[in-house]
Every structure is written in C-alpha cells, then in structure tokens.
Amino acid sequence: MIGMTDGFDAIYSDLIMEHSMNSYNKHELGACDLCEEGHNPNCGDEIKIEIKLDGDVIEDMAFTGHGCAISQSSTSIMIDVLRGKTLAEAKDIIADFIGMIKGEIKDEDELSSLEEAIAFKNISHMPARVKCALLAWHTVDGMIDGVSAGK
C-alpha cells in the first residue's frame, strides 16, 4: 500500500519531470532588462536567465541552456513562481527556497510562498543534487542583488 507521503512524492516527481521535458518557460525572451548566465561546474549544467521588468515587478522570465532534469525543472518552476512578483517578494521567495533546500526551513506554512517549488523539498536528502536545484535560484538572487546595487 502506498502511503500518503509516497503519493505526494510521486506527484512531485511527475511535476519535476513534466517541467524538465516540456518546459514552456524554455525560450529566449528577446527584449529583456536583466540577463545572466549560471553554471554548475560539478555536473555541467548551464543556464541563461532573462527577466523583463515593469518597474520593480517581474513581468516575464525565460531561460535557455542545458542540464539535468533537476536543474531544468527547478529553473522552469522558479520562473512560474517568480513571474508577477516584485523584486523584493522574489528575494524573500528565493531565501525561502534556499532555506528549504538547506534543511533550515521545514514548516509547510513558512514554505507556502514557494507554490510548486515545494516539489524540491526532498532534494536536501540528495547532496549531489542540491547545487542542481539551486543553480537558477542563486543566479536570479545575484541578478536582483545587482539591480539593488545599481549595476
């Protein structure tokens, strides 16, 4: 008999695979306000993230590049979660995601801002995959820091 946790894990696995194989967020934006490349030398994942802003609101995002299913799906889901948020809201969500992956935040209520990105909660138990899941999130965090610093 499959327990409830196993059922949720299966749903999350399906979500991760769907975003990895069929991401509608994987394309070039064309005109963008922010663009940054991220690279994980441990496994060769490479992404390029583009952000279009409307003031301090993330109007649209997209990515290109290649990598494992975890990095590709994490990037796609991150885009779904951050699109429409202010840069400040995005920073908070990114901090929550990083805290979840590092095992520092476990309370489901605290993680509610992550929406579908909570699917990566168990990645913290797979140390070799942590950097894959965090690549896009760290890349966007740095992009926002650059905006805040006036770069």
PyMOL CGO cylinders between C-alpha atoms (Angstrom):
from pymol import cmd
from pymol.cgo import CYLINDER

trace = [
    CYLINDER, 0.00, 0.00, 0.00, 1.30, 3.44, -0.91, 0.3, 1, 1, 1, 1, 1, 1,
    CYLINDER, 1.30, 3.44, -0.91, 1.30, 5.87, 1.96, 0.3, 1, 1, 1, 1, 1, 1,
    CYLINDER, 1.30, 5.87, 1.96, 0.15, 9.47, 1.61, 0.3, 1, 1, 1, 1, 1, 1,
    CYLINDER, 0.15, 9.47, 1.61, 3.74, 10.71, 1.60, 0.3, 1, 1, 1, 1, 1, 1,
    CYLINDER, 3.74, 10.71, 1.60, 4.59, 8.32, -1.24, 0.3, 1, 1, 1, 1, 1, 1,
    CYLINDER, 4.59, 8.32, -1.24, 1.64, 9.64, -3.24, 0.3, 1, 1, 1, 1, 1, 1,
    CYLINDER, 1.64, 9.64, -3.24, 2.73, 13.24, -2.77, 0.3, 1, 1, 1, 1, 1, 1,
    CYLINDER, 2.73, 13.24, -2.77, 6.31, 12.32, -3.71, 0.3, 1, 1, 1, 1, 1, 1,
    CYLINDER, 6.31, 12.32, -3.71, 5.01, 10.71, -6.90, 0.3, 1, 1, 1, 1, 1, 1,
    CYLINDER, 5.01, 10.71, -6.90, 3.03, 13.84, -7.77, 0.3, 1, 1, 1, 1, 1, 1,
    CYLINDER, 3.03, 13.84, -7.77, 6.11, 15.97, -7.14, 0.3, 1, 1, 1, 1, 1, 1,
    CYLINDER, 6.11, 15.97, -7.14, 8.25, 13.63, -9.26, 0.3, 1, 1, 1, 1, 1, 1,
    CYLINDER, 8.25, 13.63, -9.26, 5.73, 13.90, -12.10, 0.3, 1, 1, 1, 1, 1, 1,
    CYLINDER, 5.73, 13.90, -12.10, 5.75, 17.70, -11.80, 0.3, 1, 1, 1, 1, 1, 1,
    CYLINDER, 5.75, 17.70, -11.80, 9.55, 17.81, -11.90, 0.3, 1, 1, 1, 1, 1, 1,
    CYLINDER, 9.55, 17.81, -11.90, 9.70, 15.52, -14.95, 0.3, 1, 1, 1, 1, 1, 1,
    CYLINDER, 9.70, 15.52, -14.95, 6.97, 17.47, -16.76, 0.3, 1, 1, 1, 1, 1, 1,
    CYLINDER, 6.97, 17.47, -16.76, 8.84, 20.76, -16.33, 0.3, 1, 1, 1, 1, 1, 1,
    CYLINDER, 8.84, 20.76, -16.33, 12.10, 19.11, -17.31, 0.3, 1, 1, 1, 1, 1, 1,
    CYLINDER, 12.10, 19.11, -17.31, 10.82, 17.62, -20.56, 0.3, 1, 1, 1, 1, 1, 1,
    CYLINDER, 10.82, 17.62, -20.56, 8.17, 20.11, -21.68, 0.3, 1, 1, 1, 1, 1, 1,
    CYLINDER, 8.17, 20.11, -21.68, 9.02, 23.50, -20.24, 0.3, 1, 1, 1, 1, 1, 1,
    CYLINDER, 9.02, 23.50, -20.24, 7.07, 26.32, -21.85, 0.3, 1, 1, 1, 1, 1, 1,
    CYLINDER, 7.07, 26.32, -21.85, 9.46, 28.66, -19.99, 0.3, 1, 1, 1, 1, 1, 1,
    CYLINDER, 9.46, 28.66, -19.99, 12.46, 27.47, -22.02, 0.3, 1, 1, 1, 1, 1, 1,
    CYLINDER, 12.46, 27.47, -22.02, 12.93, 30.00, -24.80, 0.3, 1, 1, 1, 1, 1, 1,
    CYLINDER, 12.93, 30.00, -24.80, 14.56, 33.36, -25.38, 0.3, 1, 1, 1, 1, 1, 1,
    CYLINDER, 14.56, 33.36, -25.38, 12.58, 36.42, -24.31, 0.3, 1, 1, 1, 1, 1, 1,
    CYLINDER, 12.58, 36.42, -24.31, 14.01, 38.69, -26.93, 0.3, 1, 1, 1, 1, 1, 1,
    CYLINDER, 14.01, 38.69, -26.93, 13.90, 42.06, -25.20, 0.3, 1, 1, 1, 1, 1, 1,
    CYLINDER, 13.90, 42.06, -25.20, 14.91, 41.78, -21.57, 0.3, 1, 1, 1, 1, 1, 1,
    CYLINDER, 14.91, 41.78, -21.57, 16.08, 44.06, -18.79, 0.3, 1, 1, 1, 1, 1, 1,
    CYLINDER, 16.08, 44.06, -18.79, 18.25, 41.54, -16.98, 0.3, 1, 1, 1, 1, 1, 1,
    CYLINDER, 18.25, 41.54, -16.98, 20.22, 38.62, -18.36, 0.3, 1, 1, 1, 1, 1, 1,
    CYLINDER, 20.22, 38.62, -18.36, 22.62, 36.36, -16.53, 0.3, 1, 1, 1, 1, 1, 1,
    CYLINDER, 22.62, 36.36, -16.53, 24.26, 33.01, -17.10, 0.3, 1, 1, 1, 1, 1, 1,
    CYLINDER, 24.26, 33.01, -17.10, 24.65, 30.39, -14.42, 0.3, 1, 1, 1, 1, 1, 1,
    CYLINDER, 24.65, 30.39, -14.42, 26.95, 27.39, -14.48, 0.3, 1, 1, 1, 1, 1, 1,
    CYLINDER, 26.95, 27.39, -14.48, 27.37, 24.39, -12.21, 0.3, 1, 1, 1, 1, 1, 1,
    CYLINDER, 27.37, 24.39, -12.21, 30.90, 23.08, -12.84, 0.3, 1, 1, 1, 1, 1, 1,
    CYLINDER, 30.90, 23.08, -12.84, 30.19, 19.92, -10.79, 0.3, 1, 1, 1, 1, 1, 1,
    CYLINDER, 30.19, 19.92, -10.79, 27.81, 18.49, -13.36, 0.3, 1, 1, 1, 1, 1, 1,
    CYLINDER, 27.81, 18.49, -13.36, 27.96, 20.82, -16.38, 0.3, 1, 1, 1, 1, 1, 1,
    CYLINDER, 27.96, 20.82, -16.38, 24.52, 22.44, -16.01, 0.3, 1, 1, 1, 1, 1, 1,
    CYLINDER, 24.52, 22.44, -16.01, 24.43, 25.77, -17.86, 0.3, 1, 1, 1, 1, 1, 1,
    CYLINDER, 24.43, 25.77, -17.86, 21.52, 28.18, -17.97, 0.3, 1, 1, 1, 1, 1, 1,
    CYLINDER, 21.52, 28.18, -17.97, 20.87, 31.69, -19.20, 0.3, 1, 1, 1, 1, 1, 1,
    CYLINDER, 20.87, 31.69, -19.20, 18.03, 33.51, -17.46, 0.3, 1, 1, 1, 1, 1, 1,
    CYLINDER, 18.03, 33.51, -17.46, 16.32, 36.56, -18.94, 0.3, 1, 1, 1, 1, 1, 1,
    CYLINDER, 16.32, 36.56, -18.94, 14.00, 38.86, -16.99, 0.3, 1, 1, 1, 1, 1, 1,
    CYLINDER, 14.00, 38.86, -16.99, 11.69, 41.59, -18.28, 0.3, 1, 1, 1, 1, 1, 1,
    CYLINDER, 11.69, 41.59, -18.28, 10.74, 44.13, -15.64, 0.3, 1, 1, 1, 1, 1, 1,
    CYLINDER, 10.74, 44.13, -15.64, 7.84, 46.53, -15.33, 0.3, 1, 1, 1, 1, 1, 1,
    CYLINDER, 7.84, 46.53, -15.33, 9.22, 48.89, -12.71, 0.3, 1, 1, 1, 1, 1, 1,
    CYLINDER, 9.22, 48.89, -12.71, 10.19, 46.57, -9.87, 0.3, 1, 1, 1, 1, 1, 1,
    CYLINDER, 10.19, 46.57, -9.87, 7.79, 43.79, -10.95, 0.3, 1, 1, 1, 1, 1, 1,
    CYLINDER, 7.79, 43.79, -10.95, 8.99, 40.72, -12.82, 0.3, 1, 1, 1, 1, 1, 1,
    CYLINDER, 8.99, 40.72, -12.82, 6.76, 40.93, -15.87, 0.3, 1, 1, 1, 1, 1, 1,
    CYLINDER, 6.76, 40.93, -15.87, 8.23, 37.92, -17.65, 0.3, 1, 1, 1, 1, 1, 1,
    CYLINDER, 8.23, 37.92, -17.65, 11.08, 35.45, -17.42, 0.3, 1, 1, 1, 1, 1, 1,
    CYLINDER, 11.08, 35.45, -17.42, 12.53, 32.74, -19.62, 0.3, 1, 1, 1, 1, 1, 1,
    CYLINDER, 12.53, 32.74, -19.62, 15.59, 30.53, -19.77, 0.3, 1, 1, 1, 1, 1, 1,
    CYLINDER, 15.59, 30.53, -19.77, 17.76, 28.65, -22.20, 0.3, 1, 1, 1, 1, 1, 1,
    CYLINDER, 17.76, 28.65, -22.20, 20.57, 26.19, -21.68, 0.3, 1, 1, 1, 1, 1, 1,
    CYLINDER, 20.57, 26.19, -21.68, 21.06, 22.57, -20.81, 0.3, 1, 1, 1, 1, 1, 1,
    CYLINDER, 21.06, 22.57, -20.81, 21.43, 20.37, -17.80, 0.3, 1, 1, 1, 1, 1, 1,
    CYLINDER, 21.43, 20.37, -17.80, 19.96, 17.57, -15.76, 0.3, 1, 1, 1, 1, 1, 1,
    CYLINDER, 19.96, 17.57, -15.76, 16.25, 17.15, -15.09, 0.3, 1, 1, 1, 1, 1, 1,
    CYLINDER, 16.25, 17.15, -15.09, 16.59, 18.73, -11.63, 0.3, 1, 1, 1, 1, 1, 1,
    CYLINDER, 16.59, 18.73, -11.63, 18.27, 21.95, -12.83, 0.3, 1, 1, 1, 1, 1, 1,
    CYLINDER, 18.27, 21.95, -12.83, 15.96, 22.34, -15.82, 0.3, 1, 1, 1, 1, 1, 1,
    CYLINDER, 15.96, 22.34, -15.82, 12.75, 21.73, -13.89, 0.3, 1, 1, 1, 1, 1, 1,
    CYLINDER, 12.75, 21.73, -13.89, 13.88, 23.84, -10.93, 0.3, 1, 1, 1, 1, 1, 1,
    CYLINDER, 13.88, 23.84, -10.93, 14.54, 26.74, -13.31, 0.3, 1, 1, 1, 1, 1, 1,
    CYLINDER, 14.54, 26.74, -13.31, 11.17, 26.37, -15.04, 0.3, 1, 1, 1, 1, 1, 1,
    CYLINDER, 11.17, 26.37, -15.04, 9.20, 26.11, -11.80, 0.3, 1, 1, 1, 1, 1, 1,
    CYLINDER, 9.20, 26.11, -11.80, 11.13, 29.05, -10.32, 0.3, 1, 1, 1, 1, 1, 1,
    CYLINDER, 11.13, 29.05, -10.32, 10.03, 31.16, -13.29, 0.3, 1, 1, 1, 1, 1, 1,
    CYLINDER, 10.03, 31.16, -13.29, 6.39, 30.21, -12.71, 0.3, 1, 1, 1, 1, 1, 1,
    CYLINDER, 6.39, 30.21, -12.71, 6.70, 31.14, -9.03, 0.3, 1, 1, 1, 1, 1, 1,
    CYLINDER, 6.70, 31.14, -9.03, 8.54, 34.46, -9.52, 0.3, 1, 1, 1, 1, 1, 1,
    CYLINDER, 8.54, 34.46, -9.52, 6.65, 35.82, -12.55, 0.3, 1, 1, 1, 1, 1, 1,
    CYLINDER, 6.65, 35.82, -12.55, 4.43, 38.72, -11.43, 0.3, 1, 1, 1, 1, 1, 1,
    CYLINDER, 4.43, 38.72, -11.43, 6.26, 39.25, -8.14, 0.3, 1, 1, 1, 1, 1, 1,
    CYLINDER, 6.26, 39.25, -8.14, 8.16, 42.37, -7.11, 0.3, 1, 1, 1, 1, 1, 1,
    CYLINDER, 8.16, 42.37, -7.11, 11.93, 42.07, -6.80, 0.3, 1, 1, 1, 1, 1, 1,
    CYLINDER, 11.93, 42.07, -6.80, 11.60, 42.26, -3.00, 0.3, 1, 1, 1, 1, 1, 1,
    CYLINDER, 11.60, 42.26, -3.00, 8.99, 39.46, -3.00, 0.3, 1, 1, 1, 1, 1, 1,
    CYLINDER, 8.99, 39.46, -3.00, 11.25, 37.41, -5.29, 0.3, 1, 1, 1, 1, 1, 1,
    CYLINDER, 11.25, 37.41, -5.29, 14.18, 37.85, -2.86, 0.3, 1, 1, 1, 1, 1, 1,
    CYLINDER, 14.18, 37.85, -2.86, 12.03, 36.55, 0.00, 0.3, 1, 1, 1, 1, 1, 1,
    CYLINDER, 12.03, 36.55, 0.00, 10.82, 33.56, -2.03, 0.3, 1, 1, 1, 1, 1, 1,
    CYLINDER, 10.82, 33.56, -2.03, 14.37, 32.75, -3.12, 0.3, 1, 1, 1, 1, 1, 1,
    CYLINDER, 14.37, 32.75, -3.12, 15.52, 32.89, 0.52, 0.3, 1, 1, 1, 1, 1, 1,
    CYLINDER, 15.52, 32.89, 0.52, 12.69, 30.50, 1.47, 0.3, 1, 1, 1, 1, 1, 1,
    CYLINDER, 12.69, 30.50, 1.47, 13.65, 28.09, -1.33, 0.3, 1, 1, 1, 1, 1, 1,
    CYLINDER, 13.65, 28.09, -1.33, 17.33, 28.12, -0.35, 0.3, 1, 1, 1, 1, 1, 1,
    CYLINDER, 17.33, 28.12, -0.35, 16.37, 27.65, 3.31, 0.3, 1, 1, 1, 1, 1, 1,
    CYLINDER, 16.37, 27.65, 3.31, 14.17, 24.69, 2.36, 0.3, 1, 1, 1, 1, 1, 1,
    CYLINDER, 14.17, 24.69, 2.36, 16.88, 23.05, 0.26, 0.3, 1, 1, 1, 1, 1, 1,
    CYLINDER, 16.88, 23.05, 0.26, 19.46, 23.53, 3.03, 0.3, 1, 1, 1, 1, 1, 1,
    CYLINDER, 19.46, 23.53, 3.03, 17.02, 21.97, 5.52, 0.3, 1, 1, 1, 1, 1, 1,
    CYLINDER, 17.02, 21.97, 5.52, 16.83, 25.19, 7.55, 0.3, 1, 1, 1, 1, 1, 1,
    CYLINDER, 16.83, 25.19, 7.55, 13.09, 25.76, 6.88, 0.3, 1, 1, 1, 1, 1, 1,
    CYLINDER, 13.09, 25.76, 6.88, 10.81, 22.76, 7.26, 0.3, 1, 1, 1, 1, 1, 1,
    CYLINDER, 10.81, 22.76, 7.26, 7.48, 24.29, 8.29, 0.3, 1, 1, 1, 1, 1, 1,
    CYLINDER, 7.48, 24.29, 8.29, 4.98, 23.92, 5.44, 0.3, 1, 1, 1, 1, 1, 1,
    CYLINDER, 4.98, 23.92, 5.44, 3.33, 27.25, 6.34, 0.3, 1, 1, 1, 1, 1, 1,
    CYLINDER, 3.33, 27.25, 6.34, 6.65, 29.07, 6.01, 0.3, 1, 1, 1, 1, 1, 1,
    CYLINDER, 6.65, 29.07, 6.01, 7.16, 27.41, 2.63, 0.3, 1, 1, 1, 1, 1, 1,
    CYLINDER, 7.16, 27.41, 2.63, 3.74, 28.30, 1.20, 0.3, 1, 1, 1, 1, 1, 1,
    CYLINDER, 3.74, 28.30, 1.20, 5.26, 31.13, -0.86, 0.3, 1, 1, 1, 1, 1, 1,
    CYLINDER, 5.26, 31.13, -0.86, 7.13, 28.51, -2.89, 0.3, 1, 1, 1, 1, 1, 1,
    CYLINDER, 7.13, 28.51, -2.89, 3.97, 27.19, -4.54, 0.3, 1, 1, 1, 1, 1, 1,
    CYLINDER, 3.97, 27.19, -4.54, 5.01, 24.31, -6.87, 0.3, 1, 1, 1, 1, 1, 1,
    CYLINDER, 5.01, 24.31, -6.87, 8.69, 24.74, -5.97, 0.3, 1, 1, 1, 1, 1, 1,
    CYLINDER, 8.69, 24.74, -5.97, 7.97, 22.85, -2.75, 0.3, 1, 1, 1, 1, 1, 1,
    CYLINDER, 7.97, 22.85, -2.75, 8.30, 19.79, -5.01, 0.3, 1, 1, 1, 1, 1, 1,
    CYLINDER, 8.30, 19.79, -5.01, 12.06, 20.06, -4.42, 0.3, 1, 1, 1, 1, 1, 1,
    CYLINDER, 12.06, 20.06, -4.42, 11.78, 19.74, -0.64, 0.3, 1, 1, 1, 1, 1, 1,
    CYLINDER, 11.78, 19.74, -0.64, 13.36, 16.28, -0.54, 0.3, 1, 1, 1, 1, 1, 1,
    CYLINDER, 13.36, 16.28, -0.54, 16.37, 17.33, -2.64, 0.3, 1, 1, 1, 1, 1, 1,
    CYLINDER, 16.37, 17.33, -2.64, 18.01, 18.26, 0.66, 0.3, 1, 1, 1, 1, 1, 1,
    CYLINDER, 18.01, 18.26, 0.66, 18.40, 14.50, 1.22, 0.3, 1, 1, 1, 1, 1, 1,
    CYLINDER, 18.40, 14.50, 1.22, 20.35, 14.17, -2.04, 0.3, 1, 1, 1, 1, 1, 1,
    CYLINDER, 20.35, 14.17, -2.04, 23.53, 16.25, -1.55, 0.3, 1, 1, 1, 1, 1, 1,
    CYLINDER, 23.53, 16.25, -1.55, 24.77, 15.65, -5.09, 0.3, 1, 1, 1, 1, 1, 1,
    CYLINDER, 24.77, 15.65, -5.09, 21.61, 17.27, -6.50, 0.3, 1, 1, 1, 1, 1, 1,
    CYLINDER, 21.61, 17.27, -6.50, 21.41, 20.33, -4.23, 0.3, 1, 1, 1, 1, 1, 1,
    CYLINDER, 21.41, 20.33, -4.23, 23.55, 22.52, -6.50, 0.3, 1, 1, 1, 1, 1, 1,
    CYLINDER, 23.55, 22.52, -6.50, 21.46, 21.44, -9.48, 0.3, 1, 1, 1, 1, 1, 1,
    CYLINDER, 21.46, 21.44, -9.48, 18.26, 22.60, -7.79, 0.3, 1, 1, 1, 1, 1, 1,
    CYLINDER, 18.26, 22.60, -7.79, 19.82, 25.85, -6.55, 0.3, 1, 1, 1, 1, 1, 1,
    CYLINDER, 19.82, 25.85, -6.55, 21.58, 26.97, -9.75, 0.3, 1, 1, 1, 1, 1, 1,
    CYLINDER, 21.58, 26.97, -9.75, 18.77, 29.13, -11.16, 0.3, 1, 1, 1, 1, 1, 1,
    CYLINDER, 18.77, 29.13, -11.16, 17.71, 30.44, -7.76, 0.3, 1, 1, 1, 1, 1, 1,
    CYLINDER, 17.71, 30.44, -7.76, 21.24, 31.63, -6.93, 0.3, 1, 1, 1, 1, 1, 1,
    CYLINDER, 21.24, 31.63, -6.93, 21.56, 33.12, -10.41, 0.3, 1, 1, 1, 1, 1, 1,
    CYLINDER, 21.56, 33.12, -10.41, 18.37, 35.20, -10.06, 0.3, 1, 1, 1, 1, 1, 1,
    CYLINDER, 18.37, 35.20, -10.06, 19.31, 36.15, -6.50, 0.3, 1, 1, 1, 1, 1, 1,
    CYLINDER, 19.31, 36.15, -6.50, 22.54, 37.61, -7.85, 0.3, 1, 1, 1, 1, 1, 1,
    CYLINDER, 22.54, 37.61, -7.85, 20.68, 39.41, -10.63, 0.3, 1, 1, 1, 1, 1, 1,
    CYLINDER, 20.68, 39.41, -10.63, 18.37, 41.07, -8.10, 0.3, 1, 1, 1, 1, 1, 1,
    CYLINDER, 18.37, 41.07, -8.10, 21.35, 41.98, -5.91, 0.3, 1, 1, 1, 1, 1, 1,
    CYLINDER, 21.35, 41.98, -5.91, 22.88, 43.62, -8.99, 0.3, 1, 1, 1, 1, 1, 1,
    CYLINDER, 22.88, 43.62, -8.99, 19.75, 45.70, -9.55, 0.3, 1, 1, 1, 1, 1, 1,
    CYLINDER, 19.75, 45.70, -9.55, 19.69, 46.70, -5.88, 0.3, 1, 1, 1, 1, 1, 1,
    CYLINDER, 19.69, 46.70, -5.88, 23.36, 47.72, -6.07, 0.3, 1, 1, 1, 1, 1, 1,
    CYLINDER, 23.36, 47.72, -6.07, 22.67, 49.75, -9.21, 0.3, 1, 1, 1, 1, 1, 1,
    CYLINDER, 22.67, 49.75, -9.21, 24.73, 47.56, -11.53, 0.3, 1, 1, 1, 1, 1, 1,
]
cmd.load_cgo(trace, "trace")
